[in-house]
Amino acid sequence: MPKAIKLTDVEIAKARTLIWEYYGAHGRAFSWRQTSDPYHIFVSEVMLQQTQTATVEKKYGPFIEKFPSFAALAEAPFAEILPLWRGLGYNRRALALHKSAQIVATQYGGLLPDKPELLDKLPGIGPATAASICAFAFNKPTVFIETNIRTVFITLFGGSRTEIADKELMPFIEAALDRENPRHWYYALMDYGVMLKKELPNPSRRSKHYTRQSQFEGSERQIRGMILKAATIKGTFSFEDLCSCIDREPERIRRNLEELCSEGFLRRINDQFSL
């Protein structure tokens, strides 16, 4: 049985100093870090789920400019939202973001709740994202883990171990948390984790939760993206229209088209489809 990770207060204090010093010299400047607007931060956190920061940087500004508030996003037709989301991938997040904006606008008067247990109930927002939004939007000392934070604690305190579970790391993340400034502490942790990933050979493999991302080319996810791209260009279209412009098996196109309708991405009237 692997030896449990144990840390002293001195070790945690040294790590905190190391990370703060690195952040002071090399902290990354993203536009969503220059604001405490809960709506802006909510949008950025949803965009950053499974998408690289360099890609989000390009999409975040135009999205906020087009939809500057929960109310503006809630009132917009999804057909206007999807084109601005294109390139971020995982289009379910765009639909969930739209639904979340509608809930915040109608149930909370356009003001984002500052409690993780309420945020967790919004579409597409799990416990970790709910906690991160509270930290970044409201500077609350919530405790959460994501890929870069995981890398920091595995690298600094995991020794030579592999198969390290997140539940082992969470107490140390909580112990190391700067409760006076959690927002910037988590920025610092993430930036240090990004550096470690550049310096070390794939430290994420030492996590018990490590999985390889499935290949996009030829996947069902790619076909879904092709259908939604065609929808934004064509407006209204038939199944036959899709088959003429998407070079994939008709049965796979039909299956994904039906799923997109059932999930609320597309509407169907007789044999015509639209966003």
C-alpha positions as CSV (number, residue, x, y, z in Angstrom):
1,M,0.0,0.0,0.0
2,P,1.5,3.4,-1.0
3,K,2.7,5.6,1.8
4,A,0.3,8.5,2.6
5,I,1.4,12.0,1.9
6,K,2.2,14.0,5.1
7,L,3.1,17.6,5.2
8,T,4.3,19.9,8.1
9,D,3.4,23.5,8.5
10,V,7.0,24.4,7.6
11,E,6.8,22.6,4.3
12,I,3.5,24.2,3.4
13,A,4.9,27.7,4.3
14,K,7.9,27.1,2.1
15,A,5.8,26.0,-0.8
16,R,3.5,29.0,-0.4
17,T,6.5,31.4,-0.4
18,L,8.0,29.6,-3.5
19,I,4.7,29.9,-5.4
20,W,4.1,33.5,-4.5
21,E,7.6,34.5,-5.5
22,Y,7.2,32.8,-8.9
23,Y,3.8,34.5,-9.4
24,G,5.3,37.9,-8.6
25,A,7.9,37.4,-11.3
26,H,6.0,35.4,-13.9
27,G,2.3,35.7,-13.3
28,R,0.2,35.6,-16.5
29,A,-2.0,38.6,-17.4
30,F,-5.3,37.5,-18.8
31,S,-8.2,39.9,-19.4
32,W,-10.5,37.9,-17.1
33,R,-7.9,38.4,-14.3
34,Q,-8.3,42.1,-14.6
35,T,-11.9,42.1,-13.5
36,S,-13.9,41.1,-10.5
37,D,-17.2,41.3,-12.4
38,P,-19.0,38.0,-11.6
39,Y,-20.6,37.7,-15.0
40,H,-17.2,38.1,-16.8
41,I,-15.6,35.6,-14.5
42,F,-18.5,33.1,-14.9
43,V,-18.1,33.2,-18.7
44,S,-14.3,32.8,-18.5
45,E,-14.6,29.8,-16.2
46,V,-17.0,28.1,-18.5
47,M,-14.8,28.8,-21.5
48,L,-11.7,27.5,-19.7
49,Q,-13.3,24.1,-19.1
50,Q,-11.2,21.8,-21.3
51,T,-10.0,24.7,-23.5
52,Q,-6.5,26.2,-23.6
53,T,-6.1,29.7,-22.3
54,A,-4.6,30.9,-25.7
55,T,-7.9,29.9,-27.4
56,V,-10.0,31.5,-24.7
57,E,-8.1,34.7,-25.0
58,K,-9.2,35.1,-28.6
59,K,-12.9,34.4,-27.9
60,Y,-13.5,35.9,-24.5
61,G,-13.3,39.6,-25.4
62,P,-15.7,39.5,-28.5
63,F,-18.1,37.3,-26.5
64,I,-18.3,39.8,-23.6
65,E,-18.6,42.7,-26.0
66,K,-21.5,41.1,-27.7
67,F,-23.2,39.8,-24.5
68,P,-22.1,42.2,-21.7
69,S,-24.4,40.8,-18.9
70,F,-26.4,37.8,-17.8
71,A,-29.5,39.6,-19.1
72,A,-28.1,40.2,-22.5
73,L,-26.9,36.6,-22.9
74,A,-30.2,35.3,-21.5
75,E,-32.2,37.3,-24.0
76,A,-30.1,36.4,-27.0
77,P,-31.2,33.6,-29.4
78,F,-28.8,30.6,-29.3
79,A,-28.3,31.1,-33.0
80,E,-26.4,34.3,-32.1
81,I,-24.4,32.7,-29.4
82,L,-23.0,29.7,-31.2
83,P,-21.0,31.5,-33.9
84,L,-19.1,33.4,-31.2
85,W,-18.5,30.1,-29.3
86,R,-17.1,28.3,-32.4
87,G,-13.5,27.4,-31.9
88,L,-13.8,26.8,-28.2
89,G,-15.1,23.2,-28.7
90,Y,-17.5,21.2,-26.5
91,N,-20.6,23.1,-27.7
92,R,-22.6,21.7,-24.9
93,R,-20.9,24.3,-22.7
94,A,-22.4,27.1,-24.9
95,L,-25.9,25.7,-24.4
96,A,-25.3,25.3,-20.7
97,L,-24.0,28.8,-20.4
98,H,-27.0,30.2,-22.2
99,K,-29.4,28.2,-19.8
100,S,-27.4,29.4,-16.8
101,A,-27.7,33.0,-17.9
102,Q,-31.5,32.6,-18.2
103,I,-31.6,31.1,-14.7
104,V,-29.5,33.9,-13.1
105,A,-31.6,36.5,-14.9
106,T,-34.9,35.1,-13.9
107,Q,-34.3,33.5,-10.5
108,Y,-31.6,35.8,-9.1
109,G,-32.4,39.1,-10.7
110,G,-29.2,39.0,-12.9
111,L,-27.0,38.8,-9.8
112,L,-24.8,35.7,-9.6
113,P,-25.1,33.8,-6.3
114,D,-21.9,33.7,-4.3
115,K,-22.5,30.3,-2.7
116,P,-21.0,27.2,-4.3
117,E,-24.0,25.0,-3.4
118,L,-26.2,27.3,-5.5
119,L,-23.7,27.6,-8.4
120,D,-23.4,23.9,-8.5
121,K,-27.1,23.6,-9.5
122,L,-26.6,25.7,-12.7
123,P,-26.3,23.7,-16.0
124,G,-22.7,22.6,-16.7
125,I,-21.3,23.9,-13.4
126,G,-20.0,21.1,-11.2
127,P,-18.5,21.4,-7.7
128,A,-15.0,22.4,-8.8
129,T,-16.2,25.1,-11.2
130,A,-18.7,26.4,-8.6
131,A,-15.8,26.7,-6.1
132,S,-13.5,28.3,-8.6
133,I,-16.1,30.9,-9.6
134,C,-16.6,31.8,-5.9
135,A,-12.8,32.2,-5.4
136,F,-12.3,34.4,-8.5
137,A,-15.5,36.4,-8.6
138,F,-16.0,36.9,-4.9
139,N,-12.5,36.2,-3.4
140,K,-14.0,33.5,-1.2
141,P,-11.6,30.9,0.3
142,T,-13.2,27.9,-1.4
143,V,-11.2,24.7,-1.9
144,F,-11.0,23.1,-5.3
145,I,-8.6,21.2,-7.6
146,E,-8.0,21.4,-11.3
147,T,-5.3,20.1,-13.6
148,N,-2.6,22.8,-12.8
149,I,-3.3,22.8,-9.1
150,R,-3.1,19.0,-9.1
151,T,0.3,19.2,-10.9
152,V,1.7,21.5,-8.2
153,F,0.8,19.4,-5.3
154,I,1.8,16.1,-6.9
155,T,5.1,17.5,-7.9
156,L,6.0,19.3,-4.7
157,F,4.7,16.7,-2.2
158,G,4.0,13.4,-4.0
159,G,7.6,12.1,-3.9
160,S,8.0,9.3,-6.4
161,R,4.5,8.1,-6.0
162,T,2.0,7.5,-8.8
163,E,-1.8,6.9,-8.8
164,I,-2.2,9.8,-6.4
165,A,-5.9,10.5,-5.8
166,D,-7.4,14.0,-5.5
167,K,-8.9,13.2,-2.1
168,E,-5.3,12.9,-0.8
169,L,-4.4,16.3,-2.1
170,M,-7.5,18.3,-1.0
171,P,-6.5,18.6,2.6
172,F,-3.1,20.1,1.6
173,I,-4.7,22.5,-0.9
174,E,-6.9,23.7,2.0
175,A,-4.0,23.9,4.4
176,A,-1.9,25.9,1.9
177,L,-4.8,28.3,0.9
178,D,-4.2,32.0,1.4
179,R,-7.5,32.9,3.0
180,E,-6.8,36.6,2.8
181,N,-6.3,36.6,-1.0
182,P,-7.7,33.3,-2.4
183,R,-8.3,34.9,-5.8
184,H,-4.6,35.6,-6.5
185,W,-3.4,32.6,-4.6
186,Y,-5.2,30.3,-7.1
187,Y,-3.9,32.4,-10.0
188,A,-0.4,31.8,-8.6
189,L,-1.0,28.1,-8.1
190,M,-2.2,27.7,-11.7
191,D,0.6,29.6,-13.2
192,Y,3.2,27.6,-11.2
193,G,1.5,24.4,-12.4
194,V,1.7,25.6,-16.0
195,M,5.4,26.1,-15.6
196,L,5.9,22.7,-14.1
197,K,4.1,21.1,-17.0
198,K,6.6,22.7,-19.4
199,E,9.6,21.7,-17.3
200,L,8.6,18.1,-16.4
201,P,7.6,15.1,-18.6
202,N,3.8,15.0,-18.3
203,P,3.4,15.1,-14.4
204,S,-0.4,14.6,-14.9
205,R,0.3,10.9,-15.4
206,R,1.1,10.5,-11.8
207,S,-2.6,11.3,-10.9
208,K,-5.0,8.5,-10.3
209,H,-7.5,10.4,-12.5
210,Y,-5.2,10.8,-15.5
211,T,-6.9,9.9,-18.8
212,R,-5.8,10.5,-22.4
213,Q,-8.1,12.9,-24.3
214,S,-10.0,11.0,-27.1
215,Q,-9.0,11.8,-30.7
216,F,-11.1,14.5,-32.2
217,E,-10.6,13.7,-35.9
218,G,-13.2,11.2,-37.1
219,S,-15.1,11.3,-33.8
220,E,-18.8,11.8,-33.1
221,R,-17.8,15.1,-31.5
222,Q,-16.4,16.3,-34.8
223,I,-19.6,15.4,-36.6
224,R,-21.7,17.3,-34.1
225,G,-19.4,20.3,-34.7
226,M,-19.8,20.0,-38.4
227,I,-23.6,19.9,-38.1
228,L,-23.7,23.0,-35.9
229,K,-21.3,24.9,-38.1
230,A,-23.6,24.1,-41.1
231,A,-26.5,25.2,-39.0
232,T,-25.0,28.6,-38.4
233,I,-24.2,29.1,-42.1
234,K,-27.4,27.7,-43.6
235,G,-29.9,28.8,-41.1
236,T,-32.6,26.3,-42.1
237,F,-31.6,23.0,-43.7
238,S,-32.7,19.4,-44.3
239,F,-31.0,16.1,-43.6
240,E,-30.2,15.9,-47.3
241,D,-28.5,19.3,-47.1
242,L,-26.2,18.1,-44.4
243,C,-25.3,14.9,-46.2
244,S,-24.3,17.0,-49.3
245,C,-21.9,19.1,-47.3
246,I,-20.6,16.8,-44.6
247,D,-18.3,14.0,-45.8
248,R,-19.4,11.3,-43.3
249,E,-21.7,8.3,-43.2
250,P,-25.4,9.4,-43.5
251,E,-26.3,7.1,-40.5
252,R,-23.8,8.9,-38.3
253,I,-25.0,12.3,-39.4
254,R,-28.6,11.3,-38.7
255,R,-27.8,9.9,-35.3
256,N,-25.9,13.1,-34.2
257,L,-28.6,15.3,-35.8
258,E,-31.2,13.6,-33.7
259,E,-29.1,13.9,-30.5
260,L,-28.6,17.6,-31.1
261,C,-32.4,18.1,-31.5
262,S,-33.1,16.1,-28.3
263,E,-30.5,18.1,-26.3
264,G,-32.0,21.4,-27.4
265,F,-29.3,22.6,-29.8
266,L,-31.5,22.4,-32.9
267,R,-35.2,22.7,-33.6
268,R,-37.1,20.5,-36.1
269,I,-40.2,21.5,-38.0
270,N,-41.3,18.7,-40.4
271,D,-38.1,17.9,-42.3
272,Q,-36.4,21.2,-41.7
273,F,-33.9,22.0,-39.0
274,S,-32.5,25.2,-37.5
275,L,-30.8,26.6,-34.4
